[in-house]
Amino acid sequence: MDARTGADSPATPAESKAPQAINLADYRPPAFQVDQVDLTVDLADRDTRVVARLTVRRARAGATDLTLDGDPAMRLDGVTIDGEPVAETRLTRVAEQLTIADVPERFVLETVTRIDPVDNTRLEGLYKSGGIFCTQCEAEGFRNITFFPDRPDVMARYRVRIEADASAYPVLLSNGNRVEAGTLDGGRHFAVWEDPFPKPSYLFALVAGDLGRLGDSFTTRLGRPVTLNIWAARADLDKCGHAMASLKRAMAWDEQVYGLEYDLDEYNIVAVGDFNMGAMENKSLNVFNTKYVLASPETATDDDYDHIEGVIAHEYFHNWTGNRVTCRDWFQLSLKEGLTVFRDQQFSADMGSAALKRIDDVRVLRSHQFSEDAGPMAHPVRPSSYIEINNFYTTTVYNKGAEVIRMMHTLLGAEGFRRGIDLYFERHDGQAVTCDDFAAAMADAGGVDLGQFKLWYTQAGTPEVHAEGSYDPGAGRYTLTLTQRVPDTPGQTGKAPMHIPVKMALLGPNGQRLDARLAQGEGRADAEGFLLDLREASQQFVFEDVGVRPVASLLRDFSAPVRLTTDQSRDDKLFLLAHDDNAFARWEAGQDLAGDLILGLVADHAAGRALDVDPAFVQAIEQVIADAETDPALVAEIATLPSEVMLGQRMDEVDVDGLFAARQTVRETLGRALAARWQAVYDAASKRLAAGCDAADARQQRRVKNLALGYLGAAGAAGLRLAEAQYDAATTMTDRLAALRVLANADDPARERVLADFYARYEDQPLVIDKWFSIQAVSTRADTVERVAALMDHPAFTLANPNRVRSLVSAFSQLNQVRFHDASGQGYRLLADTVLKVDKLNPQIAARLVGPLGRWRRFDATRRSAMRSELERLVAVSDLSKDVYEIASKSLA
């Protein structure tokens, strides 16, 4: 039966390119709730049959018609209510909705649909990846499987029966606990899974395939035994051990820190090669991108190991912050994602170095989220409208959202924050709620007023804070003046001052914290200095009993996601770099000094002056690397120059060529001037690694050794020969990739040899070949645009795999500023051409490629015109997806 009795007339091209926005202000609770879902999924490549029995009740007085969401491509074979067929005259199917007229107050609805998983290149709903059936239902993928009120505030219990060919798909998985399994005629079998916890449809999951299993177990603090399984291709099981160990550490940590334990008998993780996201927290059945599960020293870098640990923890932590309590609507996405990112950041900090983790998190925030805040897609942590919700899985919602939670933690303290979490679950377990509900629990538990603070949820843009200090030696008084402004963003102007927590300390001549007294201004002393509450556009904070001129260490630990400028001199920053006892603040001083130096050289480049590097900066870096044996990883972070992308954020108009020339000059100067120092660092780290050290120390030694290799490679031929030797002798992917990166940027005969060797070594390892593509995409060589275009025709490249697209096209357009923004416009054309091709396969991935073109206003007239032309070309396409249309059209607005 094809119930299309109310089909719309065809839309005009203009209408099809202007889909209607969905607004938070229009939210209404669902007219009907679903209490129970019974699914039978009969799997077949081209013709999967889905029978859905929904136990439905009216939730809004006066509602008579039930509207369900459903993919227009689904075939509808039948509809019954309480066992009786529904007349076609009561069915209206328009676009993505099926409406059933005049339904009773309570009833059982059964629909029969047929879908084609093999043809589902969007990778949303049920699709096939490498011979495995799997699902991805967040945000709105469940509607591609069956008709349903596909919104997060409809929470139901699920019982799922899966039927499939037993030899091809011996493993059948879904949410909850397996309650039944058996054989069927014709070589088929079945499994029944039951999830006792109500959940929204976006958390539904199903996997079927011929998979290997790595098993383990965990016993919760209350004695519940939990079976743990990681499912992957059998050839990859030897790479799953780190993921399993990370899962067990995360489970123990969540019990210890938050008192949250796992609530089912089984926890499954499945690794698949085709996945739009990093991973998905489906209740008890997490589906993961292989990138965040598989690791061995020979195929994964130290950074890969860290990322796997963090993502494994993130998805596990969602069991409570996202699954047990979920978001009422998609505008509240940061309720679960911001909170869970903060929790996984806490976990990773506890598992390793808190200082290094904080530096890494801030670097990501500044590189990606600050750019987002300054661009056409700027939006609040809680957006007020969207056209396509997939476009709002952003660093603003995730990473800035995590910073909002971190600031609450700072304001309430660890104990107050824990009380707030406990109250949040006490009030809302099993519910779909809002960011306001979370803030209310925090305010009530901590006894604080978060009224002004909640502007962080509703105002877009990165606040700009300026600090000026003055010292009165006669009175022993230091006055700190802080001013703030929140820049205008699309749709928001004239914004109110924010509540900004500012951690700071006053340092004396030897770097010691001074015992001053806060005599004026809102704030309090703490163990590491002071916590100031900046609430007004301008405030003064007066400190008494300050016996010597202090140097202010400001925004310690990056206590708020703001852009900070100060009146501090170069000497003050050099002092902080040398003496600050806060590791983040010390790193920040180094970044400021490097940024000031490089931007000064950009001005020299524009004026045609010689590019001379300040000897004081070289000396400061020399002093830093003298500590390489004491704290190698922190030294490596401090001695790493800020990226061109981050430096460009400090410019009104990005000088692409000037930035590249200036940064390269500083890098080469440091390499040559400190060559003996770098060689000593390299040799000392190599010796320590050869002698044997524990895993944590080995990672730090590799980090500083490969930093030194990078500088030596920039210095000249001797460094390139060292890189070639390291490549050939490497026993870890970290060392081999670091050497390859040095050579990939060089005009050196060894370059092509090692690139060919790398491919030959790892051509059967997809995740490693992703690295091979990325290394070439970010090369600063002048022929990189042509190289990227040629690689798109390589037999190993495919537009159908999101990881492969990200490894080449995203890496080139987002990380290689100088070559993507080549004045010829070739990079822009390549990106727009790729967007249009990918849009036919996977609109979600295509939309995520568009972002670099949206920053066209930040560049010179030639580049502005070229980028704008490519955006105009995109929006002129008649059958463009709404995903790409939203990004491209807003970029032009």
N, C-alpha and C positions, 0 to 999 in steps of 0.2 A: 504494500500500500504506500503510495507516494502522496503524503498530505501537504500539497502545495496550493491549497484552495485560495489563499490570500496573498499570493506572491506579489511583490512590488513590481512596478514598471521599471525598466532599465534606467539606471542613473545616468545623467549626463556626465561628461568628463569632469566638468567643474565641480559637480556635486560629489563625484567619487573621490576627488582629491581634497575635499574639505570635510572630512568626517567630524562628527559632533563631539565636543569635549564633554567629559563626565566631571561633575563638580561636587566637591565635598558638601557644599551648602544644600544640595539636592538629596542628600542621604535620607532614606526612609527604611525602617526595619522591614524585613521580609514579610510578604503577605501570607506565606505558608512556610511552615517548618517541616523538615523531614527527620523523623526520629530513628528510622531503621532503613538501611540499604542492603538488599540482598542481590548480589551480582553473580551471574554465571557467564564466564568468558570462555568461549570455545575458539581456541586459537588456530588460525590458518593464515598463511602469508598474505593472500590477497582478499580473503573473505572471512574475517573474524566476526563471529556472531556474539552479540552482547545482549543478554536478557537482564533488565534492571527492574527489581521490585522495590518500590519506595513506599514506606508507610508515612503518609502525609496527614498533617492537620492544619486547619486554618489558624493563623496567628494574628491576623488583623481583621477586626470587625468589618463586615460589609464586603470583604473580598469574595468574589465569585469565580473569577477566571484565574487559572494557574498558568503562569508563564515560565517556560523552561529554556535554558540555553542549550544550543546544539550546533555543531559544525554543519554548514550547508551541504558539505560533501557526504555526510552520513546518509545511508539509506535507512529509512524508517519502514519496518516490515509489519509493525502492529502496535496498537495501543489498547489496553483494557483498564477499566476501573472496577475494582472488586470482582474481577473475573469476567466482566461483560465488555465486549468490544465497544469502543467509542466511535460513534458515527462521524464520518468525515466532515459533516456539516458543523461539528463542534470543534474542529481542528483548523488552526490557522498557522501556517509556517511561513515566516517572513525573515529573510536573511539568516541571522544566527539565533532565531527564537521560534519556539513552538508554543502556541497558546491553546489551552484546552478550556472551552467555555463551560460555565455552569457546573462546577465541581462541588461535591458535598463537603461537609465540615471536616469529616475524617474519612479516609479511604486508602486503599492500596492501589497504586498506579503501577502498571507493568508496561514497559516498552521493549521492543525488540529492534535492535539496530545492527547494521553491518558496516564494517570499516575495512580499510586497506592499509595495514601497518607498513608494508614495504614501500608504498608510495608516499609515506609521510616524511618528506625531507625537512619539514619544519621542526621536527624533533620535539613536538608538543603533543601530549596525549599518549597514545600507544603507538610505538614505532619499532623498527627492527634495526639493531646495531651489531654488525659482525656476527650474524646468526643468532642473536639474542633478542627476544621480545622484552622491551622495557617501557616504562612510562615516565613522563615528566608532566606533572599537572599544575605546578605553580607557574604563573598565577591563574591562568584560565584554560588549562589543558584538559580538564576532566570533561568539558563539553565536547571535546573531540572523540570521546569514547562512548558517551551516552547522553541522553537529554536529562538535564538536572538544573536546579537553581544554583548555578555555579558561582557562589559568593561565600566569603569566609565566615559570615555570621549565620550560616546554615550548617549546624553541627549534628552529625548523625553517627550511630554505631553501624559498623560495616561487617557483613559476612560475605566472603568471596569464595566462589568455587571456580577453579581454573581447570580446563580440560585441554590436553595437547597430546601430540605424538610422543610416545614414551621414549623412543630411541633418540629422536632429535632434540627433545626438551625434557631431559630427566629431572631437572630441578625446576620446581614450581613454587614461587614465593609471592606472598602478599603481606599486608599489615597484620600485626597482632601475633597470636599464637596459632600454630597449626593444630586443628582439632580433628582432622579426618584426611585419609588418603587411600587410594585404591586403584585397581586396574579397570579398564573398560574394553569393550570389543574393538577389534580392528587395530590392535597395537597401541591403543591410547591409554592414558591414565589421568587421574584427577587429584587435586588437593583442595582442601577447604581450610580457609584461614578466618579467624574471628578476632576482631579488635574490640575489647570491652569498653574502650574510652571513646566518647563522642569526638569527632574531628570534622573539620571542613573538608570539602572535596579536594582541595588542592594538595592535601596530604595523602591521598590515595596513591598506592603504588602496586605494581605487578611486574614480576620478572619471570621469564621462562627461558631456559637454555641449557646447553651442555657445558656446565661450569665446574671448575675445581673449587675445593673448599679448604681454607685454613681455619681450623677450629680452636677454640680456647674457652675459658670460663671465667666468671667473676662472681664473687659472693658479696652481696651488699652488706652494709653495716648492720642491718636487721636480719641477716641470715638468708636472704633470698638467693638461690643459685641461678645464675643467668648464663645461658649458652650464647657464646659469641662466635659468629661466623663471618669470614670475609670470602666472598665468591668472586672468582676471576678466571680468566683463561688458565688452563692447567700449566702452561708454559710460564706463566707469570706468578705462580704461587710463591716462588722463592723470593719475590720482591714485596711480599705483603707483611712481613714480620714487623717492620717499623710502624706500619699503620695499626696493627693489632696492639703493639705495646703502647702506642699513643692513646688508643681507645681506653685501655685499662687505666692508664694514668689519668685520663680525663674523668673517668667514672669515679675514681678514688678522690680526685681533687674536688669534684662537685659536692661530694658528701662532706668533705672536710671543711670547705670554705662556705658553702651555702646550705648544707644539710639536705641536699636533694639527691635522692637515690632512684635508681631505675625501677620501673613499675611493671615490667612484663617478664616472661620467662626466656625470651629469645631476643637477640639483637643481631640484625643482619646488615652487612654492607656489601654492595655489588659494584664492581668496577666495570665501566663500559667506555668504549673508545669514542663514541659519538654522543656528545652532551653539550648543551648550550651553556650551562652554568659550570661552576666548580663542583658542586655537590648539592644534594637535596635531602632535607631532613624528614622525609616521610616517616610516619610513626613506625618504629621498629624495623623499617626496611629502607635504609639510606641508599640512594643510588648516587654513585660518585663518578666523576670524570677520572679516568685512569691516572691522570696527571697528579691527582691528590691521594693516590693509594700506593702506586708502585714505586719502589726505590731499592736500589742496591748501590754500594759505593762505586761500582763500575759504570752505572747508568744514570745516577742522580747526583746532583751537587749538594753541598751542605745547605744551601738555601732551599733546595727542593725538600730536604728532610724537615727543615723548619716549617715550610708551608704545609706539608702533609700533616705534621703534628697539629698545627693550628686549625686546619680545615676539618680534620677528624674531630677535634674537640668542639669546634663550632657547631657541627651538625649534631653531635651528641647533646650538647647543652640546649639545643632547641627542644629536646624532649620536654623540658619544662617551660623555657622562655620561647614559646612559639607554638608548641603542640598542646600541652595541658592548658595553657592560656594563650589564645591566639588573638589576631587583630580583627576588629569589628568590620572593617572595610579596608581597601587597599591604600587609602590615604594614610592609614595608621601603620604602614609597613615597617617603619623604624621602631615601632613598639617592640617587635620581635627581633628585627635585624640589628638595630643600633645597640640594644641591650645585649644581644648574644655576641656581637663583635667585641663589645667591651669585655664580656666574660672570657672570650677566647684570648683576648690580649692579656688579661690578668693571668690566665693559665700559662701562656707562653712565657710571660715575664717570670713566673714562679719556677718554670721548668729550666730556664736559662738565666740570662742577664737581664734584669729589669731595665737597666740603663740602655743597653743596646736595643732591646725591644722597643723602648719608647722612641729612640732615634729613628728606627726603621718605620714605625707607625707614623711619625710626623713627616718623614720624607714622602711616604705614600700620600698622606693627606695633602701636603703642599703641591706635589707633582700633579695630582689628579683632581682632588676636590676643590682646591683653591682656583684652579683653572675653570672648573665647572661653575663655581660661584661668580666668576668674572665673565662668563659667556652667555650666549643666548638661551641656554637651557637652565640657567640659574633657577633654583626652586628651593622652598623651605624644606627642612627636615620632614615636616608633614605637609606635602603639597596640597594645594587647594583645587587643582584640576589636572586632568590628563586626557589625552586621546587614546594612547595605548599604554597600559600599565607596565608592560615589559620595558618601556623606555625609562622607567623610574626605579629600576634596580641599579641605583647609582652610588657613587662614593659619598654623595650628600646624605642619602638615606642611611647607608651603612656606616661609613667612617666618621662623617660629621655627627651622625646620630650617636655613634659610640662616644664621641667627645662630649656630647650633651650628658650622657649617662656618667661619664668620668667626672664632669664638673659637679653633678649631684653627689657623687661619691666624695669628692673633695669638700663640698660644703657640709655634708652630714657627718663625715668621718666614716671609717670602716664599720664601726659598731652600729652607728645610726643607719648606714646604708643597708646593712644586714637586717636590721629591724624592719626597714622599709620593704625589702624583698619578702620577708616572712609575711608581712601584712598584705602585700600584693597577692600572694598565693592564697592566704586565708580568705580574702575577699572574692577572688576571681577564678579560682581553680575550676576548670571546665567551662569557662566562658570566653566569648569573643568581645574584647574591650578596646579602649582607646588610649592614646598617649596621655590624655588628661587623667584617666583612671590610675595610670602608673604614677604620674606626678603627685596625685592626691595621696596615694599610699606613702610615698616618700615624705611629703610635707607633714602628714599626720604622724608618722613614726618618728620623724626627726624634730618635730616641733619647730619647723621653719616655714617661712612664707616664700613660696616659689612662684608667686603671681607674676612678677616682672621677669623672673628667670624663664618662664614658659615662652617668652618671645623667641627663644632659640628654636622653638618648634614652628613658628609662624613667619618669621622674617628671614628672607633669603639674603645671601651676600656674606662676605667675610668682614667682620668688624675690623676697623683700623684703629689701633691704639698708639698714641705717642706719649713718650715719657721724657720729662725734663727734671733734672735734679739740681738743687743748690745747697751749699753748705755754709753755715755761719760758724766759724771756728770759735769766736768769742762766746757765743751762747751754747756751743756744743749741739747745734740743731741742724738736722738735715731735712729738707722739704722736697718731697716728690710730688710733682704735678702730673696727673694722668688725664688725657683727653681721649675721647672716643667718637667715632662716627661710623655709621653703617651705610655703605655706598648704595646708590640706587641700582635696582636690578629690573629686568623686564616685568612690568606690571606692579612694581612696588617702588614708591618714592617717599621721601620725607619720613624716614623711619625713626622710631623711638630708641633712646639709649637702652643698651642691654645690661643685664646683671652679669658682670665678668669677674670671676675669681682670679686674682693675680697672686701667685706665690712669689715671694721675693726674700732677699737677705741683703744685709749691708756687710761688706767685706772690708777688713782692715789691710794694712800694708803687706802682710804675709799670707793673705788669703783667709785669715781666720774670721769667723762670723762675730760681728760686734754685738754686745749686749745692750742694744738700744731699747728705748721705750716708745711705743706708739702713743703719742699724746693727742693727736687729732686725726680724724678719719676713721671710717668704719673698717674694722678688721680685727685680727687677733694674732697673738704670737703662737707659734707652734714649734715643734722640735727642730725644724730646719730653717727657721726665720720667722716670716710673717705671711699670713693669708689676708690679702686686702680685698674688700668688696667694692668694685668699681660699678656704680649704678647710674651716675649722672654723665652728662656730656663732658664735664670737666670737674675734677676733684683734687683736693690737696690732702696729702698725708704727711704729717709732721712727726718726726722722730727726735726725741730728746736723749740726753746723756750720750751723745756721740762724740767721743774724745778726739778722733782724728778724721780727716777727710775720707769718707767711705767711697767705695765703688759699688754701685747697686747691681746685684745679680737679679735680673727681672724675668718674670714668666718662667720660673724654674719648673722643670719637668713638663714644660708647655702646658700650663694649667688651664689654658683656654685657647680655642682655635681661632686666633686673631693674627693679623699682621702687625707686628710691633716695630716701631721705629723709635729711636732715642736720640738724645743730644750727646751721647757718649763719644769721646774722642777715640782716635785710633789707639792711643796708648792705653785707654781704659779697656778696650776690647782685647788688646794684647795681654793685659794683666789678667783678664778673666780667662783667656785661653790658657794661660800658664798656671793660674792659681785657683780658679773656682772649684769648690768641692762638690758641686752638683754636676754630674757627668753630662747631662743634657745641656746645661747652660754653658759648659766648657765647649762642647761641640758646636753649639749655636754661635758662640763668639768666633770660632774658627770659620764657620760658614759666612758670618757677616763680614769678616775681614777679607775672605776670598772673594765674596761677591762685590764688596766695595772696590777691591783691586781690579777685578775683571771688568766691571762696568766703567771704571776709569780708563782702562785700556781700550774699551769700545769707543769711547769719546775720542781718544787719541787716534784710533784707526779711522774714524770718520773725518777727522781733521787732517789726516795724512801725516801725523807725527809718528815717530819711532815708538815701538811697543817695548818699554823698559819696565821690568818687574821690580817692585820695591824690595830692596835687599832685606828690610826689616821683616817682611813676610816670609822670605826664604829662611831667614834665621829662626823665625818662630816655628816654622814647620820642622826645621832641623832639631829644635829643642823638643818638639812633640815626639818625633820618631826616636829620640834618645830613650824614651820610655817603652820602646817596643817589646822588650822582654818582660816588663812588669805587667802591662795591660795591652797585649797585642791587638785584640779586637777593637778596643776603644781607640787606640792609636790609628788603626786602619780607617775607622769612621771619620775621625777628625781630619786626617790627611787626604780624604777624598773630596775633590772639588765639587761644588754644587753643579748640577746639570744645566745645560743650556736652556732647557724648558723652565726650570725654576728661576734661573737668572732672567729669562725673558719676562717673567711676571713682574719684575721690578722696573720694566721699561714701559713708557707710554706707547711707543712704537718699537716693535722688536726689530733690531738690526741683525738679521740672520747671519750675514757674512761677517760682520764685525764681532758678534758674539763668538762665533766659531774661531775666528783668528785670535781673539784675545784669550779665550780659554785654552786653546792649543799652545799659545805662547807661554802661558803660566805653567802648563803641564810640562812642556819641553824644558823650560828653565829649571823647574824643580828637579826634573830628571837628570839634567846635566850638572847643575850646581851641587846636587847632593848625591851624585852617582856612587861615590864611595860609601856613603851612609846607607843608601838603598841596597847596595851589594852586601854590606855587612848584615843588614836586616834579613835579606834573602838567605844568606848563608847560615845565620844563626837559627832561623826557623827551619830550614832544611835539615840542619844537624839535629835539632830537637825531634823532628819528625822521624828521622832515620833511627834515632836512639830508642824510640818508642815512648808514647805518652798516652794518657787516657783520651777518650773520644772527645770530651769537651775541649781539652787543651789542643788536641790535634786540629780541631775546627778553627780555633783562634790562630794557630800557627799558619795554617793554610791561608787564612784571611789576610794576615799581614804579609806573608810571603808573596802572595799574588798581587797585592797592592804594589809592593816593591817591584815586582816583575813588570807591571804596567808602566811605572815611571821609567824603569830602565829601557823598556821597549820604546817609549817616547823619546828617549835620549839619543838613540842611534843604533847602529848596526850590531854592536856588542850585545845590546839588550835583545835584539831580534834573534841572534844566535842562541842566547840563553833560553828564549821562549821556544825555539825549535827543539832544543835539547830536552826541555821540560815536557813538551808535547810527546816526544817519542818515548820518554821514560816513565810517563805518568801511570800511576796505578789507581787513581781515583778520577771520576768525572770532573770534580772540582778543579783539579790541577790541569787536566787535559783541556777543559773548556777555557780556563783562564789563559792558557798559552795560545790556544786557537784564536781567542778574541784579540790578543795583541797582534798576531800575524795577519788576521783578517783585515785590519785597518792599514796594513803596511803595503808599500810598493816593493815587494820582496819576492824573489823566486820561490821561496819556501811556501808562500801563501797557497798557491794552487795545489802543491803537493799535499799539504796537510789537510786542506779541505776535501780533496779526493780521498785521502786515507780515512778521514773521519766518516765520510759517507759509506765507504766500503766496510769499515768495521761494524757499523751500527745500522745498516740498511734494513735489518729485520726488527729494529726497535723503534716503533713510531714516535715515542716521546723523545728519544734522543735525536731523531731526524728533525723533529720540531726545532730543537736547539740549533741544528745545522742551518736550517732556513733562517732562523732569527739572527744568528751571528752575521750572516751576509746582509740581512735587511738593515741592520744598524751600523754597518760599516760606514766610515766617514770618507771612503774613497770617492773620487769624482764620478766614477762609473756606476755608482750604486743603483740609480734609477733604472738604468738599462739592465743591470744584473737582476734586479727584482722582477722586472718584466719577463726576462728570460726564465727565471725560476718558476714563474707561474705556468710555464709550459713543460716543466720537469715532470717526468713520469710519476714521481712520488708526491706531486702536489695535486690537491683536489679542493674544489670549492665546497664540497659536500660535508667536509669534516671541520667543525668549528675550531678545533685545536690547530689544524694546519693553516686555516685562514688567519687566525690570530698570530701564529708564529711568523708569518711572512708579511702579510698586509698590515695588520695592526702594529706590529713591531716597527715597520718602516714608517708608517704615517704618524705614530704617536711618540716614538723614541728617537727618531733620527731627524732632528729639526733641520739641520743644514742641508740634507739631501732631499727630504720630502719637500721643503720649501725652496727648492732650486728655482731661480728666477725664470727659467724656461716654462714653468707650469707643467712639466711632464709628470711630476709626482701627483699633482692634483687630478690630471686627466686619468692617470692610472687608477687612483682611488675611486673616482666617480664611476669609471667603467666597471670596476670590481663590484661596487655597491649594486649597480643595476643587475649584474649577473647573479650575485648572491641573493638579491631580493626575490628572484624567481624561485629559489630553493628554500631559503630560510630568512624571512623578513626580520626576525629578531636579531640575528647576527649581522645582517646588512645594516640595520639601523645603528648598531654599535660602531660601525666603521665610519659613520658620517662625521662624528664629532670634530676631528681636526679641521675640516673645512669650515666649521661654524665659528672659528676664531679669526675669520678673515679681517675683522675690523682692527686687529692688533698689529697689522703688518703694513708695509709700504704700499703705495698706490698700485704698482705693477702687480704685486702679489694679491692685493685686495681684489683687484679686478678679475684676476684669473680664478681665484677661489669662488668669488661670487658667481661667475659665469658657470662654474661646474654645479653649484647649488641650484641655479636657475634651470640648468639642463635636467637635473634630477626631478624637480617639482613639475616640469613640463611633461613628464612621462604619464600617459593616460592610465595605465594600470599599476601605478606605483602603490606599494603597500602602505597602509596607514602608519605602520611603524616608521618607515623611512620618511614618509610625508611629514609626520609631526616634527622630526628632528630638522629636516631640511627647510621646511617652511618657517619654523621658529628661528632658524639661523638667519633667514633673510629678513625677518620682520624688523 
